[in-house]
């Protein structure tokens, strides 16, 4: 089992979580969406985490000849001015179920990185620890993935 902690204040952020062997595929069927929030199911089920080996989130760079952006149901919703860009964000971020980190506070709740139902995940870290450190990025708009990515520098894991 693994527990994640804030690198700045050492606060325990999660309960014991079990590692998944890979990032799960997420259902693309509308019937699986939450009827009240319209959110897709979380990429990772509660009580688990997965390591995303690919770059994810901000910052972004020109796509070049072969885009590295996740395809399908894990693709971030990109604003028009970001459509020719791909993620140059951190690799090996841990993805956890948002409800496994209930003490975090969502910041930057408006502006161009916000969809009709929640954050797009394109604006960089938008979740703060109780100490104020921005440590994670939540993507939770109704038309994109429902993921919470922990910054691999601002959060550390303890396996016990």
C-alpha positions in Angstrom: 0.0 0.0 0.0 1.1 3.6 -0.7 0.3 6.9 0.9 1.0 10.3 -0.7 2.3 13.3 1.2 2.8 17.0 0.5 6.5 17.7 -0.2 6.2 21.2 1.4 4.5 20.4 4.7 4.6 16.6 4.9 0.8 16.4 5.4 -0.7 13.0 4.6 -2.9 13.5 1.6 -4.4 10.1 0.9 -5.5 6.9 2.6 -3.6 3.7 1.8 -3.8 3.3 -1.9 -3.1 0.2 -4.1 -1.1 0.7 -7.3 -2.7 -0.3 -10.6 -0.4 -1.9 -13.2 -1.4 0.7 -15.8 -3.7 3.7 -16.3 -7.2 2.3 -16.9 -9.3 3.0 -19.9 -12.3 5.0 -19.2 -15.8 4.3 -20.4 -16.9 6.6 -23.3 -20.5 5.6 -22.9 -22.9 8.4 -21.8 -24.8 5.8 -19.6 -21.7 5.7 -17.3 -21.7 9.4 -16.6 -22.9 10.7 -13.3 -26.5 11.8 -13.8 -26.2 15.0 -11.6 -22.7 16.3 -12.6 -22.5 14.7 -16.1 -18.9 13.8 -15.2 -17.3 10.7 -16.7 -16.3 8.1 -14.2 -13.0 8.9 -12.6 -10.1 7.3 -14.5 -8.9 5.6 -11.4 -11.3 3.9 -8.9 -11.3 5.0 -5.3 -8.6 3.3 -3.2 -6.2 3.0 -6.1 -3.6 5.0 -8.0 -1.9 4.7 -11.4 1.3 6.2 -12.7 1.0 8.0 -16.0 4.3 7.6 -17.9 3.4 10.2 -20.5 3.6 14.0 -20.2 0.3 15.4 -19.0 -1.0 18.9 -18.6 0.7 22.3 -18.7 3.0 23.5 -20.0 2.4 22.8 -23.7 4.7 22.9 -26.7 4.3 22.8 -30.5 3.1 19.4 -31.6 5.7 18.8 -34.3 5.1 15.8 -36.6 3.9 13.3 -34.0 1.5 14.5 -31.3 2.0 12.9 -27.9 -1.4 13.9 -26.6 -3.5 11.0 -25.1 -6.2 9.9 -27.4 -9.8 9.1 -26.9 -11.4 9.5 -23.5 -8.3 10.7 -21.7 -7.6 13.6 -24.2 -7.7 17.0 -22.5 -10.2 19.5 -23.8 -8.0 22.1 -25.5 -8.9 25.7 -26.0 -8.7 26.9 -29.6 -5.3 28.6 -29.0 -3.9 25.4 -27.6 -5.1 22.9 -30.3 -1.7 22.7 -32.1 0.2 22.0 -28.9 0.9 18.9 -26.9 1.7 18.4 -23.3 5.2 19.0 -22.0 4.0 18.6 -18.5 5.5 16.2 -15.9 5.9 12.5 -16.7 5.2 9.8 -14.1 2.4 11.8 -12.3 0.3 9.7 -10.0 -3.4 9.7 -10.9 -5.8 9.2 -8.0 -9.5 9.3 -7.5 -10.4 12.9 -6.6 -12.4 11.7 -3.5 -9.3 10.1 -2.1 -7.9 13.6 -1.6 -10.8 15.4 0.0 -8.6 18.0 1.9 -7.4 19.8 -1.2 -8.8 23.1 -2.3 -9.6 23.9 -5.9 -8.1 27.3 -6.9 -8.3 29.3 -10.1 -12.0 28.5 -10.6 -12.7 30.8 -13.5 -11.1 31.9 -16.7 -10.0 30.3 -19.9 -9.0 27.0 -18.3 -12.5 26.3 -17.0 -15.3 24.5 -18.9 -19.0 24.6 -18.4 -18.9 22.1 -15.5 -15.4 22.3 -14.1 -11.6 22.7 -14.7 -10.2 21.5 -18.0 -6.8 20.5 -16.6 -5.0 22.7 -19.1 -4.1 25.6 -16.8 -1.5 23.8 -14.6 -1.8 22.9 -11.0 -5.2 23.9 -9.6 -5.4 22.0 -6.3 -3.8 23.3 -3.2 -2.8 21.5 0.0 -4.0 23.0 3.3 -0.5 24.6 3.6 -1.2 26.5 0.3 1.2 24.6 -2.0 -0.2 23.9 -5.4 0.3 20.1 -5.7 -2.1 18.6 -8.2 -4.1 19.2 -11.3 -7.8 18.3 -11.5 -9.5 17.8 -14.9 -13.2 17.6 -14.2 -15.3 19.2 -17.0 -18.2 17.1 -18.2 -16.7 16.7 -21.7 -13.2 15.5 -20.7 -11.4 13.1 -18.5 -12.1 13.0 -14.7 -8.6 12.8 -13.3 -6.5 14.1 -10.4 -2.8 14.2 -11.3 -0.4 14.6 -8.4 2.7 16.7 -9.3 5.6 14.2 -9.0 7.9 17.0 -7.5 5.3 18.5 -5.1 4.0 15.2 -3.8 5.9 12.1 -2.6 4.8 8.5 -2.0 5.6 6.3 0.9 5.2 2.6 0.5 4.7 0.6 3.6 
